Every structure is written in C-alpha cells, then in structure tokens.
Amino acid sequence: MNTDELEYVLMRAERRVLEIQTKLHRWARDDPHRRFSDLFNFVADPAFLLVAWVRVRGNKGARTAGVDGETAYYVETVRGVGNFLDGLRSSIKDRSFGPLPVRERMIPKAGGKKRRLGIATVTDRVVQAS
C-alpha cells in the first residue's frame, strides 16, 4: 500500500468517526435522558480503531512500553499495524479482550515526594482511545 492510499484510508476513517460522533452528540443534546446501549460496536469499528491508533501513535507516550514491553514503534515494525488492528478488533468482538495491568513508575514531585504513574500497554491505549 503506498502512502497516498494510506492517507486516503485514514481521511475516510476520520470522516466516518467525526460523522458518528456528531450524530451521537446531536442525539444526546436533543434528548438528555437518551440511553446509548450499542456503543460497544463503535469501539470495535475498524475506522474508530484506525483513528485511535493514529492518535496513540502520535502521542509522546508512544515511545513508552507497558508491561508487555511493546511500543508503538514495535507494533509498526514487527507486528504490522494492519495485523495488530485486525487482531485487536477480533478480540474485542469475541469479548476475549482484557486490559493488562499497568506498568507502575514513581515520578518525583516538588518537595522530594513521589507519585505513582501507571503506564498502560499500547493495546489498552488504543482501545481506550477508540
């Protein structure tokens, strides 16, 4: 796949996600008591996963690995983004997906104290962004 095709696919995915988000926003605004029971399908939607991947990949934290040791760069170069997203989608659809524990680091604060920082896996970050 050349880069022009990839950009076109991403542009279409972003447009689809924005259209769905706009509809959901409009429906929620028009009926504040409306319940949305089928949002699960959006998390597993290929367009939502692709847009989530691009957002996660573009974050500064993409260079940081979770407990599984995988970074966004590792997913791109070793696993392949298409294979990664397809596998993630199928695990979400068959409900076998489960988040892994976060990798914990202690971050220094002013005054000598430290606070905990949880680093989620790349897979978990994509699902959360989706």
C-alpha positions, 0 to 999 in steps of 0.5 A, spaced: 500 500 500 503 506 498 502 512 502 497 516 498 492 510 499 494 510 506 492 517 507 486 516 503 484 510 508 485 514 514 481 521 511 475 516 510 476 513 517 476 520 520 470 522 516 466 516 518 468 517 526 467 525 526 460 523 522 458 518 528 460 522 533 456 528 531 450 524 530 451 521 537 452 528 540 446 531 536 442 525 539 444 526 546 443 534 546 436 533 543 434 528 548 438 528 555 435 522 558 437 518 551 440 511 553 446 509 548 446 501 549 450 499 542 456 503 543 460 497 544 460 496 536 463 503 535 469 501 539 470 495 535 469 499 528 475 498 524 475 506 522 474 508 530 480 503 531 484 506 525 483 513 528 485 511 535 491 508 533 493 514 529 492 518 535 496 513 540 501 513 535 502 520 535 502 521 542 509 522 546 507 516 550 508 512 544 515 511 545 513 508 552 512 500 553 507 497 558 508 491 561 508 487 555 514 491 553 511 493 546 511 500 543 508 503 538 514 503 534 514 495 535 507 494 533 509 498 526 515 494 525 514 487 527 507 486 528 504 490 522 499 495 524 494 492 519 495 485 523 495 488 530 488 492 528 485 486 525 487 482 531 485 487 536 478 488 533 477 480 533 478 480 540 474 485 542 468 482 538 469 475 541 469 479 548 476 475 549 479 482 550 482 484 557 486 490 559 493 488 562 495 491 568 499 497 568 506 498 568 507 502 575 513 508 575 514 513 581 515 520 578 518 525 583 514 531 585 516 538 588 518 537 595 522 530 594 515 526 594 513 521 589 507 519 585 505 513 582 504 513 574 501 507 571 503 506 564 498 502 560 500 497 554 499 500 547 493 495 546 489 498 552 491 505 549 488 504 543 482 501 545 481 506 550 482 511 545 477 508 540 
